[in-house]
Amino acid sequence: MKVLVTGASGFIGSTLIEQLSSLGFEVHALMRKTSSLSNLSHLEGKFERVEGDLSNFDSLRNALKDVKYVFHLAGATAAPNRDAYFEHNARGTERLARAVAEVGPGLTRFVHVSSLAAAGPSSSLNPRVEADTEQPVSYYGESKLQGEKEVLKYKDAYPVTIIRPPIVYGPKDKGVFTIIQTVAKNFMPVLQGSAQGGHKYYSAIHAEDLCRGIVQAGVAPVEKVPSGEIFYVSGNEVHTYREILTTIAECLERDPFSFNVPKIAIKAAATALSVAGFITRKSFPLNLDKVNELLPDYWICSNEKAKKLLRFSPEFDLRTGMSHSIEWYKRHRWI
């Protein structure tokens, strides 16, 4: 069964390809000419590289020939401005969804991997559920929500499912790795929350668990999972930011120096990097738009719907997931 994976060179995309190939799928990986194969080097012979770009409609049409499943993971998590986010995450997604419709019938399922950021944070310790009204707080979140809307326009043309993961971590990830790397150097910067106790709360999921959920969404029968459904695919637990850092420190066998990071320091650093990004036309992980995601205290969601309809069950808790990830980083000499 032929599948197309976009965002294949990323750490989640490469993990998904590994799982799909192990299940016997014929995997085609949509990649730009400049895309690195570093995350896919261990999967030689288990996928076919297909050159294409979300900005090139004809390349998408060509890549979709005889494809039965589309797993759309490509997108921008950092961009210099709002329009750049929308170009990658909304207009690029629209081109892919439209190309699927034009290629013709036969698609079994289009799985669009979005983000909790598309819905926005919760206002309390009550986790977000799929029926809640979306209130994104950043350009990234707005663009991901618009991408969802573009896909849902085609829900009557072919089966579509949307997956919204929270924080994703695991081998090959460079996002959460920056925190792991900092703790490995015996520093533990703590973001203070505004809630009682000064905590911030997060849902998280290991990449292997997320990809299992993505596959389950893809192969789910339409009579059980109708077209247009949205799922939060997350771990079972809610964690404070301090708990995440402490777990990382214990897995690393470190006793780091802990200190609180004032909001004014975060805003100052974000301002400086936003100016630098404007001047150099480069994207930095921290900018004024990302501050809008750092300030809320409750980035949490419920996976109950995914458990019920997709039979999703995460295998990693935070400790086992972090231990697994850190062992990979050590083995590959990242730390």
Summary of the structure (lengths in Angstrom):
residues: 335
radius of gyration: 19.5
end to end distance: 38.9
largest distance: 58.4
contacts: 1121
relative contact order: 0.14
helix: 44%
strand: 18%
